[in-house]
Amino acid sequence: MDGITNQGLKEIIDNIKSKKISSLELTKAYIKNIESAKKLNSFVTTTFEQALENAKNFDSKPNYEQILPGIPLAVKDLFCTENVKTTAGSNILHNFIPTYESTVTKNLWNNGAFLLGKLNCDEFAMGSSNETSFFGNVINPVGDKLVPGGSSGGSSSALAADLTPATIGTDTGGSIRQPASFTGTVGLKPTYGLCSRWGIVAFASSLDQAGPMTKTVTDCAIMLEAMSGYDEKDSTSINKKKEPYSKNLNENIKGLKIGIPKEYRVDNMPKEIDELWNKGKKILKDLGAQLIDISLPHTKYALPTYYIVAPAEASSNLARYDGVRYGYRSEKGKDLIEMYENTRSEGFGDEVKRRILIGTYVLSSGYYDAYYLKAQKVRQLIKKDFDDNFSKVDAILTPSTPSSAFKIGEKTNDPVSMYLNDIFTVPVNLAGLPALSLPAGTDKQGYPLGLQLIGKTLDEQKILNIGYAFEKNCGFKNQIQKWWL
C-alpha cells in the first residue's frame, strides 16, 4: 500500500483492522524509512529483528480489540525497556541494559504495540535542542541545519520524518511541547501522575511526566488511552478510572471560556508569534468559545524557580551514578573516591555537570533556605495563579515557544538564551497541569510554530476537544520535503 507511513496512527489502525495492510508490511515500511534516514540521527538503538517477529506473531493471531493492534513504535531512550539498551543519551549509561520494562512502555505493549527502537534525546533529558546527547545532535526534518527541539528531539524528528507512526516523550519543563512545536507535530504533557514514572530514567521527580507525540489530536487521544493508568509502583501515580479519550472527542466547544494571559507576551517576542496567537484566538472565537483576559502574575518567576527546583532534584537523582553497580566505570583512580570522581567526570556531559553543580549548590546547608525553600514557596504561588483562574475559565491559550526552530550551534554557548526557550512551557510543569501543543502555522521561513492549550488538573479531555476543533479549522499541513533521502 503506497504512502502507508505518511498516514496518521488512526488511519493505520483502521487499515490494519480492515486488513488492507498487515502488521508485517507496516513494520517493513517503517524499517525501510529508518534505514534511509540515518542523517537525522534520531535513533540510538534499533530492534528490527524482534519487531518483525512481533509483527508476524500479531498477523498470525490478530487481536483487533486492542487499542494499538500490531503497531510498531519507537520510544524516547529514557524509558527502560527490558533487555534493550537504555542510555538516556549519556555516556554513563551507554552500556546499560535494564532487566525490567517501564510501566508506560509495558502499557503500550499490552495494548498491542511493539518496539521498533529507542530514540535519541538530550542527555538525561537536560536540554532544549537535542545537542547535549552523547550520541550527537538530532536533525530536524524541517531543515538540515535546524534543531528538532529538546529533550525529546529524537522523538519529534522520527515522528515528523515518518519513521514511527506515533511516539512517546517525557516533559520536565517543555520537553514534549517544544519539540512538537519545532517539528509541526502534536505533543501532550498530561497531568502530573496520570502516566506512571516507574522505569523512566529520572531527571526531576516532581516535574517529569511521560506523554504522547503524534501527527494529529485524535492520534494523541489514542496514545494517551494506551499509555496512561494507575501504577502502585509509582507513589505519585493518580488512581483514577481510565478514560476513552479518543471515543469522547467532541469538536463542539461553543460556550467554553478560554483564558488569554497577559504575562505570556514577552519582551522581544517575534511579531510572527503574536500574529499566530491572534490567529488562534480568532479560530476559537469563531468556533463559539469566549475569550477572557486573565493574569498569571507569578509567571515571571517560573523560569528562575524551575532552574532551582529541577537541578536540585537532578543532583539528588543523579547521585546514584557512581560506576559501582551499573553503567560506565572509569579505569582511572587509585582508590574508590577517585574512581567515583573520574567516572562522573568522564561519564556526564557539560550540561548535566552544570545542572548537578547548580543543584548541589542550592541544596547546600548555607543556601537551602535562601534558594530551594524559597523556590518551593514561589512554585505554590504559580500553582495558585492557575487554580484561581481556572475557577473562571475552562482552558488557557498561549504560544508554545518564543520562536521557531533555531540553527544547530546557535545557542550552545549561551545557556541562558537556551533556557529562555522554555519560558511558555515551564509554568505548566511547576503547577502539574496538562498542556497540549498544536501545530498552528509557520514563520516567514516556512518553519512550524505551535500554540499551547493549558487545562485544569485531569481535564485532558477538554483540551483534547478544543485541540480537535482547532485542528479541523486551522488549515495547518506539515510540508516536509524528504531532503535526507
VEXDRENMAR-182760 format. One record per residue (C-alpha): x, y negated, z negated; residue in one letter; residue number from 1. Coordinates in nm, 2 decimals. Example, Ala and Ser with C-alpha at 12.3 -4.5 7.8 and 13.67 -1.06 7.14 Angstrom:
! VEXDRENMAR-182760
     px     py     pz res   n
   1.23   0.45  -0.78   A   1
   1.37   0.11  -0.71   S   2
This chain:
! VEXDRENMAR-182760
     px     py     pz res   n
   0.00   0.00   0.00   M   1
   0.16  -0.33   0.12   D   2
   0.23  -0.61  -0.13   G   3
   0.13  -0.40  -0.43   I   4
   0.39  -0.57  -0.66   T   5
   0.26  -0.92  -0.56   N   6
  -0.07  -0.84  -0.74   Q   7
  -0.17  -0.91  -1.09   G   8
  -0.20  -0.65  -1.36   L   9
  -0.58  -0.63  -1.35   K  10
  -0.58  -0.57  -0.97   E  11
  -0.31  -0.30  -1.01   I  12
  -0.51  -0.12  -1.29   I  13
  -0.82  -0.13  -1.06   D  14
  -0.62   0.02  -0.77   N  15
  -0.49   0.30  -0.99   I  16
  -0.84   0.37  -1.13   K  17
  -0.99   0.38  -0.78   S  18
  -0.70   0.60  -0.66   K  19
  -0.59   0.35  -0.40   K  20
  -0.24   0.39  -0.54   I  21
  -0.07   0.64  -0.77   S  22
   0.14   0.55  -1.07   S  23
   0.44   0.71  -0.89   L  24
   0.40   0.48  -0.58   E  25
   0.37   0.18  -0.81   L  26
   0.68   0.27  -1.01   T  27
   0.89   0.34  -0.70   K  28
   0.78  -0.01  -0.56   A  29
   0.90  -0.18  -0.88   Y  30
   1.22   0.01  -0.89   I  31
   1.29  -0.09  -0.53   K  32
   1.23  -0.46  -0.62   N  33
   1.45  -0.44  -0.93   I  34
   1.74  -0.29  -0.73   E  35
   1.72  -0.57  -0.47   S  36
   1.71  -0.84  -0.74   A  37
   2.04  -0.79  -0.92   K  38
   2.13  -1.15  -0.85   K  39
   1.87  -1.26  -1.10   L  40
   2.04  -1.07  -1.38   N  41
   1.71  -1.02  -1.56   S  42
   1.77  -0.65  -1.66   F  43
   2.02  -0.53  -1.92   V  44
   1.92  -0.16  -1.91   T  45
   1.70   0.03  -1.67   T  46
   1.52   0.36  -1.74   T  47
   1.42   0.46  -1.39   F  48
   1.46   0.83  -1.42   E  49
   1.23   0.85  -1.73   Q  50
   0.99   0.61  -1.57   A  51
   0.95   0.83  -1.26   L  52
   0.90   1.13  -1.48   E  53
   0.63   0.94  -1.68   N  54
   0.46   0.83  -1.36   A  55
   0.44   1.19  -1.23   K  56
   0.30   1.31  -1.56   N  57
   0.03   1.04  -1.55   F  58
  -0.06   1.13  -1.19   D  59
  -0.09   1.50  -1.28   S  60
  -0.32   1.43  -1.58   K  61
  -0.46   1.08  -1.54   P  62
  -0.64   0.91  -1.83   N  63
  -0.84   0.62  -1.68   Y  64
  -0.99   0.52  -2.02   E  65
  -0.65   0.38  -2.13   Q  66
  -0.60   0.00  -2.13   I  67
  -0.28   0.03  -1.92   L  68
  -0.32   0.36  -1.72   P  69
   0.01   0.46  -1.56   G  70
   0.15   0.11  -1.57   I  71
   0.54   0.07  -1.57   P  72
   0.65  -0.22  -1.78   L  73
   0.98  -0.39  -1.85   A  74
   1.02  -0.54  -2.20   V  75
   1.24  -0.80  -2.37   K  76
   1.56  -0.64  -2.51   D  77
   1.46  -0.75  -2.86   L  78
   1.21  -0.46  -2.90   F  79
   1.37  -0.14  -3.04   C  80
   1.30   0.14  -2.80   T  81
   1.36   0.50  -2.92   E  82
   1.68   0.65  -2.76   N  83
   1.71   0.35  -2.52   V  84
   1.98   0.09  -2.58   K  85
   1.86  -0.23  -2.76   T  86
   2.11  -0.51  -2.76   T  87
   1.92  -0.84  -2.84   A  88
   2.15  -0.99  -2.58   G  89
   2.45  -0.96  -2.82   S  90
   2.80  -0.80  -2.81   N  91
   2.74  -0.69  -3.18   I  92
   2.46  -0.46  -3.06   L  93
   2.60  -0.38  -2.71   H  94
   2.61   0.00  -2.80   N  95
   2.31   0.02  -3.04   F  96
   2.06   0.30  -2.96   I  97
   1.76   0.30  -3.20   P  98
   1.62   0.63  -3.33   T  99
   1.27   0.47  -3.36   Y 100
   1.02   0.27  -3.15   E 101
   0.89  -0.08  -3.23   S 102
   0.52  -0.08  -3.32   T 103
   0.43  -0.32  -3.03   V 104
   0.60  -0.11  -2.76   T 105
   0.45   0.21  -2.92   K 106
   0.11   0.05  -2.88   N 107
   0.17  -0.02  -2.51   L 108
   0.29   0.34  -2.45   W 109
  -0.01   0.48  -2.65   N 110
  -0.23   0.28  -2.42   N 111
  -0.09   0.44  -2.10   G 112
   0.21   0.22  -2.01   A 113
   0.57   0.34  -2.00   F 114
   0.92   0.18  -1.99   L 115
   1.09   0.05  -1.67   L 116
   1.38  -0.11  -1.85   G 117
   1.50  -0.38  -2.10   K 118
   1.51  -0.75  -2.01   L 119
   1.79  -0.99  -2.08   N 120
   1.74  -1.26  -2.34   C 121
   1.93  -1.53  -2.53   D 122
   2.14  -1.37  -2.80   E 123
   1.92  -1.28  -3.10   F 124
   1.65  -1.50  -2.93   A 125
   1.85  -1.81  -3.01   M 126
   1.83  -2.04  -2.71   G 127
   1.61  -2.23  -2.47   S 128
   1.77  -2.14  -2.14   S 129
   1.89  -1.78  -2.14   N 130
   2.25  -1.89  -2.13   E 131
   2.36  -1.76  -2.47   T 132
   2.32  -1.39  -2.37   S 133
   2.64  -1.17  -2.39   F 134
   2.52  -1.02  -2.06   F 135
   2.53  -1.35  -1.87   G 136
   2.28  -1.61  -1.75   N 137
   1.95  -1.51  -1.61   V 138
   1.85  -1.69  -1.29   I 139
   1.50  -1.85  -1.24   N 140
   1.34  -1.70  -0.92   P 141
   1.21  -2.06  -0.86   V 142
   1.56  -2.17  -0.76   G 143
   1.91  -2.01  -0.76   D 144
   2.07  -2.28  -0.99   K 145
   1.78  -2.30  -1.24   L 146
   1.75  -2.16  -1.59   V 147
   1.44  -1.94  -1.65   P 148
   1.39  -2.08  -2.00   G 149
   1.46  -1.90  -2.32   G 150
   1.48  -1.70  -2.52   S 151
   1.25  -1.47  -2.31   S 152
   1.42  -1.57  -1.99   G 153
   1.47  -1.22  -1.85   G 154
   1.10  -1.15  -1.91   S 155
   0.99  -1.47  -1.73   S 156
   1.23  -1.42  -1.45   S 157
   1.14  -1.05  -1.39   A 158
   0.77  -1.13  -1.41   L 159
   0.78  -1.42  -1.16   A 160
   1.00  -1.22  -0.92   A 161
   0.76  -0.92  -0.92   D 162
   1.00  -0.68  -1.10   L 163
   0.73  -0.59  -1.36   T 164
   0.35  -0.63  -1.34   P 165
   0.34  -0.79  -1.69   A 166
   0.58  -0.81  -1.98   T 167
   0.62  -0.90  -2.35   I 168
   0.85  -1.15  -2.52   G 169
   0.89  -1.30  -2.86   T 170
   0.82  -1.66  -2.96   D 171
   1.00  -1.81  -3.26   T 172
   0.99  -2.18  -3.15   G 173
   0.86  -2.16  -2.80   G 174
   1.04  -1.86  -2.65   S 175
   0.74  -1.72  -2.46   I 176
   0.57  -2.05  -2.37   R 177
   0.87  -2.25  -2.25   Q 178
   1.00  -1.98  -2.01   P 179
   0.64  -1.92  -1.89   A 180
   0.62  -2.29  -1.81   S 181
   0.95  -2.29  -1.62   F 182
   0.85  -2.00  -1.40   T 183
   0.49  -2.07  -1.33   G 184
   0.35  -1.78  -1.54   T 185
   0.11  -1.74  -1.83   V 186
   0.26  -1.70  -2.18   G 187
   0.07  -1.65  -2.51   L 188
   0.21  -1.68  -2.86   K 189
  -0.05  -1.51  -3.08   P 190
  -0.14  -1.60  -3.44   T 191
   0.14  -1.51  -3.67   Y 192
   0.08  -1.15  -3.79   G 193
  -0.16  -1.04  -3.51   L 194
   0.12  -0.84  -3.34   C 195
   0.35  -0.63  -3.56   S 196
   0.71  -0.74  -3.61   R 197
   0.82  -0.39  -3.71   W 198
   1.10  -0.27  -3.49   G 199
   1.17  -0.62  -3.34   I 200
   1.53  -0.74  -3.39   V 201
   1.47  -1.02  -3.64   A 202
   1.57  -1.39  -3.59   F 203
   1.35  -1.59  -3.83   A 204
   1.10  -1.37  -4.00   S 205
   0.84  -1.63  -4.09   S 206
   0.83  -1.76  -3.74   L 207
   0.89  -1.46  -3.50   D 208
   0.58  -1.34  -3.31   Q 209
   0.55  -1.10  -3.01   A 210
   0.32  -1.19  -2.73   G 211
   0.23  -1.12  -2.36   P 212
   0.37  -1.29  -2.05   M 213
   0.16  -1.23  -1.73   T 214
   0.06  -1.38  -1.40   K 215
  -0.30  -1.46  -1.50   T 216
  -0.51  -1.53  -1.81   V 217
  -0.71  -1.20  -1.75   T 218
  -0.38  -1.01  -1.75   D 219
  -0.28  -1.19  -2.07   C 220
  -0.60  -1.08  -2.24   A 221
  -0.54  -0.71  -2.13   I 222
  -0.19  -0.71  -2.26   M 223
  -0.29  -0.86  -2.59   L 224
  -0.55  -0.59  -2.64   E 225
  -0.29  -0.32  -2.58   A 226
  -0.01  -0.46  -2.80   M 227
  -0.19  -0.61  -3.10   S 228
  -0.32  -0.43  -3.41   G 229
  -0.27  -0.39  -3.78   Y 230
   0.06  -0.22  -3.89   D 231
   0.11  -0.12  -4.25   E 232
   0.49  -0.11  -4.19   K 233
   0.48  -0.49  -4.14   D 234
   0.40  -0.67  -4.47   S 235
   0.29  -0.98  -4.27   T 236
   0.06  -0.79  -4.04   S 237
  -0.31  -0.91  -4.04   I 238
  -0.56  -0.63  -4.10   N 239
  -0.85  -0.72  -3.86   K 240
  -1.07  -0.54  -3.62   K 241
  -0.92  -0.51  -3.27   K 242
  -1.09  -0.73  -3.01   E 243
  -1.16  -0.65  -2.64   P 244
  -1.02  -0.99  -2.53   Y 245
  -1.05  -0.92  -2.15   S 246
  -1.41  -0.80  -2.17   K 247
  -1.51  -1.11  -2.37   N 248
  -1.35  -1.36  -2.13   L 249
  -1.60  -1.64  -2.05   N 250
  -1.55  -1.94  -1.83   E 251
  -1.83  -2.14  -1.98   N 252
  -1.66  -2.40  -2.20   I 253
  -1.93  -2.66  -2.19   K 254
  -1.96  -2.85  -2.52   G 255
  -1.62  -2.73  -2.66   L 256
  -1.42  -3.01  -2.82   K 257
  -1.06  -3.04  -2.71   I 258
  -0.82  -3.25  -2.92   G 259
  -0.56  -3.47  -2.75   I 260
  -0.28  -3.56  -3.00   P 261
  -0.12  -3.90  -2.95   K 262
   0.21  -3.77  -3.10   E 263
   0.28  -3.55  -2.80   Y 264
   0.35  -3.85  -2.58   R 265
   0.72  -3.87  -2.65   V 266
   0.98  -4.13  -2.55   D 267
   1.14  -4.09  -2.20   N 268
   0.88  -3.83  -2.11   M 269
   0.88  -3.79  -1.73   P 270
   0.58  -3.95  -1.56   K 271
   0.50  -3.62  -1.40   E 272
   0.44  -3.46  -1.74   I 273
   0.20  -3.74  -1.83   D 274
   0.02  -3.70  -1.49   E 275
  -0.01  -3.33  -1.54   L 276
  -0.16  -3.38  -1.89   W 277
  -0.41  -3.62  -1.74   N 278
  -0.50  -3.37  -1.47   K 279
  -0.56  -3.10  -1.74   G 280
  -0.78  -3.34  -1.93   K 281
  -0.98  -3.42  -1.62   K 282
  -1.03  -3.05  -1.53   I 283
  -1.15  -2.96  -1.88   L 284
  -1.38  -3.27  -1.89   K 285
  -1.53  -3.18  -1.55   D 286
  -1.60  -2.83  -1.69   L 287
  -1.81  -2.99  -1.97   G 288
  -1.56  -3.00  -2.25   A 289
  -1.55  -3.30  -2.47   Q 290
  -1.21  -3.47  -2.52   L 291
  -1.13  -3.61  -2.86   I 292
  -0.83  -3.82  -2.95   D 293
  -0.66  -3.68  -3.26   I 294
  -0.35  -3.74  -3.47   S 295
  -0.09  -3.49  -3.60   L 296
   0.12  -3.74  -3.79   P 297
   0.39  -3.49  -3.92   H 298
   0.47  -3.37  -3.57   T 299
   0.78  -3.59  -3.55   K 300
   0.93  -3.39  -3.84   Y 301
   0.86  -3.05  -3.67   A 302
   1.20  -3.01  -3.49   L 303
   1.42  -3.10  -3.79   P 304
   1.21  -2.88  -4.01   T 305
   1.24  -2.59  -3.77   Y 306
   1.61  -2.63  -3.74   Y 307
   1.64  -2.59  -4.11   I 308
   1.39  -2.31  -4.17   V 309
   1.49  -2.09  -3.86   A 310
   1.87  -2.10  -3.91   P 311
   1.82  -2.03  -4.29   A 312
   1.62  -1.72  -4.21   E 313
   1.86  -1.62  -3.93   A 314
   2.17  -1.64  -4.16   S 315
   1.99  -1.41  -4.41   S 316
   1.86  -1.17  -4.14   N 317
   2.20  -1.15  -3.96   L 318
   2.39  -1.07  -4.27   A 319
   2.32  -0.70  -4.20   R 320
   2.56  -0.70  -3.90   Y 321
   2.88  -0.61  -4.07   D 322
   3.04  -0.34  -3.85   G 323
   2.98  -0.07  -4.11   V 324
   2.65   0.10  -4.03   R 325
   2.58   0.04  -3.66   Y 326
   2.67  -0.18  -3.37   G 327
   3.01  -0.33  -3.28   Y 328
   3.31  -0.29  -3.52   R 329
   3.64  -0.49  -3.48   S 330
   3.96  -0.29  -3.47   E 331
   4.14  -0.58  -3.64   K 332
   4.19  -0.64  -4.01   G 333
   4.40  -0.48  -4.29   K 334
   4.10  -0.44  -4.53   D 335
   3.72  -0.43  -4.54   L 336
   3.67  -0.80  -4.58   I 337
   3.89  -0.88  -4.28   E 338
   3.71  -0.61  -4.08   M 339
   3.37  -0.79  -4.17   Y 340
   3.51  -1.13  -4.07   E 341
   3.66  -1.01  -3.74   N 342
   3.35  -0.80  -3.65   T 343
   3.12  -1.10  -3.69   R 344
   3.36  -1.34  -3.53   S 345
   3.40  -1.12  -3.22   E 346
   3.05  -0.98  -3.22   G 347
   2.85  -1.31  -3.23   F 348
   2.84  -1.58  -2.96   G 349
   2.88  -1.95  -3.03   D 350
   2.51  -2.04  -3.06   E 351
   2.45  -1.76  -3.31   V 352
   2.75  -1.86  -3.52   K 353
   2.63  -2.23  -3.51   R 354
   2.29  -2.13  -3.65   R 355
   2.44  -1.89  -3.91   I 356
   2.66  -2.18  -4.03   L 357
   2.37  -2.42  -4.05   I 358
   2.15  -2.17  -4.22   G 359
   2.41  -2.07  -4.48   T 360
   2.48  -2.44  -4.55   Y 361
   2.11  -2.53  -4.61   V 362
   2.07  -2.23  -4.84   L 363
   2.39  -2.30  -5.05   S 364
   2.34  -2.40  -5.41   S 365
   2.42  -2.77  -5.37   G 366
   2.19  -2.82  -5.07   Y 367
   1.90  -2.57  -5.12   Y 368
   1.66  -2.83  -5.28   D 369
   1.77  -3.12  -5.05   A 370
   1.72  -2.92  -4.73   Y 371
   1.55  -2.58  -4.74   Y 372
   1.29  -2.66  -5.01   L 373
   1.21  -3.00  -4.86   K 374
   1.17  -2.84  -4.51   A 375
   0.92  -2.58  -4.65   Q 376
   0.71  -2.87  -4.80   K 377
   0.71  -3.05  -4.47   V 378
   0.61  -2.73  -4.30   R 379
   0.30  -2.72  -4.52   Q 380
   0.22  -3.08  -4.42   L 381
   0.25  -2.99  -4.05   I 382
   0.01  -2.70  -4.10   K 383
  -0.23  -2.92  -4.29   K 384
  -0.24  -3.17  -4.00   D 385
  -0.36  -2.88  -3.77   F 386
  -0.61  -2.75  -4.03   D 387
  -0.76  -3.09  -4.08   D 388
  -0.81  -3.15  -3.71   N 389
  -0.95  -2.80  -3.64   F 390
  -1.25  -2.90  -3.85   S 391
  -1.33  -3.15  -3.57   K 392
  -1.20  -2.97  -3.25   V 393
  -1.21  -2.62  -3.10   D 394
  -0.86  -2.64  -2.94   A 395
  -0.58  -2.88  -2.87   I 396
  -0.43  -2.96  -2.52   L 397
  -0.07  -3.07  -2.49   T 398
   0.22  -3.03  -2.23   P 399
   0.42  -2.71  -2.28   S 400
   0.76  -2.86  -2.22   T 401
   0.90  -3.21  -2.18   P 402
   1.05  -3.12  -1.83   S 403
   1.05  -2.86  -1.56   S 404
   1.34  -2.60  -1.54   A 405
   1.68  -2.76  -1.56   F 406
   2.00  -2.65  -1.39   K 407
   2.23  -2.38  -1.54   I 408
   2.50  -2.55  -1.74   G 409
   2.32  -2.89  -1.76   E 410
   2.26  -2.88  -2.13   K 411
   2.51  -2.63  -2.26   T 412
   2.75  -2.89  -2.41   N 413
   2.47  -3.08  -2.58   D 414
   2.29  -2.86  -2.83   P 415
   2.05  -3.14  -2.94   V 416
   1.93  -3.20  -2.59   S 417
   1.87  -2.82  -2.56   M 418
   1.68  -2.81  -2.89   Y 419
   1.46  -3.10  -2.78   L 420
   1.32  -2.87  -2.51   N 421
   1.11  -2.70  -2.78   D 422
   0.96  -3.03  -2.90   I 423
   0.60  -2.94  -2.80   F 424
   0.62  -2.57  -2.89   T 425
   0.78  -2.56  -3.24   V 426
   0.49  -2.71  -3.44   P 427
   0.27  -2.42  -3.35   V 428
   0.52  -2.16  -3.49   N 429
   0.56  -2.36  -3.81   L 430
   0.18  -2.35  -3.86   A 431
   0.15  -1.99  -3.75   G 432
  -0.12  -2.07  -3.48   L 433
  -0.19  -1.92  -3.14   P 434
  -0.10  -2.11  -2.83   A 435
  -0.12  -2.04  -2.46   L 436
   0.10  -2.19  -2.19   S 437
  -0.07  -2.21  -1.85   L 438
   0.09  -2.30  -1.51   P 439
  -0.08  -2.62  -1.41   A 440
   0.12  -2.79  -1.14   G 441
   0.47  -2.88  -1.00   T 442
   0.71  -3.17  -1.02   D 443
   0.83  -3.36  -0.71   K 444
   1.09  -3.08  -0.65   Q 445
   0.82  -2.82  -0.65   G 446
   0.93  -2.67  -0.99   Y 447
   0.64  -2.54  -1.20   P 448
   0.51  -2.73  -1.50   L 449
   0.28  -2.59  -1.78   G 450
   0.01  -2.71  -2.01   L 451
  -0.04  -2.57  -2.36   Q 452
  -0.36  -2.48  -2.54   L 453
  -0.34  -2.45  -2.92   I 454
  -0.61  -2.27  -3.11   G 455
  -0.73  -2.20  -3.46   K 456
  -0.59  -1.91  -3.66   T 457
  -0.70  -1.58  -3.50   L 458
  -0.90  -1.77  -3.23   D 459
  -0.71  -1.62  -2.94   E 460
  -1.04  -1.55  -2.76   Q 461
  -1.13  -1.92  -2.74   K 462
  -0.80  -2.04  -2.60   I 463
  -0.81  -1.75  -2.35   L 464
  -1.16  -1.85  -2.24   N 465
  -1.05  -2.22  -2.20   I 466
  -0.74  -2.10  -2.01   G 467
  -0.95  -1.87  -1.79   Y 468
  -1.19  -2.16  -1.70   A 469
  -0.89  -2.39  -1.64   F 470
  -0.70  -2.14  -1.42   E 471
  -1.01  -2.10  -1.19   K 472
  -1.03  -2.47  -1.14   N 473
  -0.66  -2.58  -1.14   C 474
  -0.56  -2.45  -0.80   G 475
  -0.20  -2.36  -0.90   F 476
  -0.03  -2.10  -0.69   K 477
   0.33  -1.99  -0.75   N 478
   0.52  -2.05  -0.43   Q 479
   0.83  -1.84  -0.49   I 480
   1.05  -1.76  -0.19   Q 481
   1.25  -1.44  -0.24   K 482
   1.58  -1.60  -0.17   W 483
   1.77  -1.33  -0.36   W 484
   1.69  -1.05  -0.12   L 485
